[in-house]
């Protein structure tokens, strides 16, 4: 009987949690007289924004990084290709960086990895599918041999220095997503990564709520939790529900069906393939990122594609429209993506017409609404039937809504909480949600990128800040574009450019002024304005001559000031004025 009771205690999660904390406290007592290290947590990206997620965990002069993403540029970042986190802290402390742990394979979590590896060589830990996507990215950047890569699986644990990390399976809009339980002698952190609770996932692998509850019973000091859908009430729709919609849309449809969705959503693609097979349609994969994802997923066993179902786009003419399904990129209205090229009539193989049904199986990312609407309008003008989220249940989010967030908070039972992965209003709402569940508001922290937070069993506080400004990527340039250049680009885009060219000799103009206008006025239709501008320049030169000012900098400033006043008076516009002086 006594042995049975002992076994029951051993298997009881509450008892295991008490036993874990008891051992941990006992260990703490063994270091009496020695100041104990505390865990530092530094969000580099992902707070106050959706994108470029990256968080540093530092303990005992060792750093583990969780995720390394990028984000797409804002509307006012003219000409910028992408935005990265600031890696300067890791470059400065390269010898301390022991590992890069990735929660899943979305661009806002892995897009910055090649750029980090060019500056800091760090081992990478990721699940199989996530690593497959990372490998492809590293091959593109010719970095495949740069860092050691460790493939882990959900349910496994790894030790990186003084960090003990457990990978917990979660559901998301991409395969192989995990949450992380990060344990150090100082404290335990549960990081949800991006997640939702899907009780009917396409692959049948339900989020491991049992393990999350067990970890919560053992004791979690800090919860970092996805805030993306905290504004939404209820539960996120199961991915399997979308398959039913595809079945209904394909049934009886005699047109060619073109479906666009996020390339990374393997389960969505699988459901499209399954439905195509049911209705005896051949499938064409189109668009670079979609082709890459399908290739990686197929090779790694994450896509089950019936034999002879896929055909090359060149074989399309062999089949009737009713025998074809095209899975393509462009769900966000990107003009250069495959769907955008179809809408603009410049796709090499696919011309849109009345024999097409186009299904946009995605919601616009905030900021992309206008582009998506423009693409839909163009497709409709071409005669296609367009089905999108407002008219059919063809998309579901990969992020937890409020009721799911409540479940995670209740299971984890953290002492402290910091909402992550969200814009400012989302972080605030998530903090309010935690408080509504009974959490002490003093234990809830809404922070900003770059805040250095210190965590122990007793406290969680900000101790300093580090640089965490966004790093802009423009072509091959990384970080060489700043606010001054962006402001110039903004000004050029809004008011144009006004160039004045003069040939100088001994401080006097011997030729010119010649005027060039770009994006400001059409010179042939603005002859009076141009004549006035020339007269203004000549008057400014005369003033410099009278004041005996012959240095070029002074002359340029005089010309700029005079032209600015004249052009604004005549047009109420403020073009960028660029005087060019040449020596005779």
Buried (B, 14 or more C-beta within 10 A) or exposed (E): EEEEEEEEEEEEBEBBBBBBBEEBEEEEEEEEEEEEBBBBBBBBBBBBBBBBBBBBBBBBEBBBBBBBBBBBBEEEBBEBBBBBBBBBBBEEBEEBBBBBBBBBBBBBBBBBBBBBBEEBEBBBBBBBBBBBBBBBBBEEEEBBEBBEBBBBEBEBEBEBBBBBBBBBBBBBBBBBBBBBBBBBBBBBBBBBBBBBBBEEBBBEBBBBBEBBBBBBBBBBBBBBBBBBBBBBEEBBBBBBBBBEBBBEBBEEBEBBBBBBBBBBBBBBBBBBBBBBBEBEBBBBBBBEBBBBBBBBBBEBEBBEBEEEBBBEBEEBEEBEBBBBBBBBBBBBBBBEBBBBBBBBEEBEBBEBEEBBBBBBBBBBBEEBEEBBEBBBEBBBEBEBBBBBBEEBEBBBBBBBBBEBBBBBBEBBBBBBBBBBBBBEEBBBBBBEBBBEEEBEEEBBBBBEBBBBBBBBBEEBEEEEEBEBEBBBBBEEEBBEBEEEBBEEBEBBEEBBBBBBBBBBEEBBBEEBBEBEBEEBBEEEEBEEBBEBBBEBBBEBBEBBBEEEBEEBEEBBBBBBEBBBEBBEEBBEEBBBBBBBBEEE
